[in-house]
Amino acid sequence: MDSDEAGRIVVPPLTIADWPELGFRLSKTSASDNELTMLRLFSDWMKVFKINMVGLQYHGGNSQAPEDPFLTNIEMLCRELRD
């Protein structure tokens, strides 16, 4: 960068190459322990860090029969993200 006669900053023409080196970037969080509002906030921030996959974990006693709030959070968040 440089400055012109008036002291303004001058940026020369340039090209910014910006892309993820990895095709899939995964981040995960608990869909059992976090409220839906927190999961929504988490998914909003994913774009900033170029995360394109989310793993929503179940933390409960029986993974063969997940229960709320996990089920409700998954249903609501997945519907919103698909839209």
C-alpha positions, 0 to 999 in steps of 0.5 A: 500500500502507498499514499497519494498526494492528499495522504489517502491510502492507495491500494494497488489492484490485486486478486484475492484467492480464497478457498478451503483446501479441504472439500469437507470441513466438519464441526460438531456440537451436542444437540442434547446439551445445547438449546436450539437457540445456541445450535442456530447461533453455532450454524450461523457462525459455520459460514464464517469459518467455511465449515460446510458439515455439522455433526450433531451429537446425542448425549444420552443413556441409549443411543438406540432410542434418542430422546428430547431435547435431541430429537426436537433440536435435530428436527427443527435445525435440519429443517431450517438449514435445508430451507 
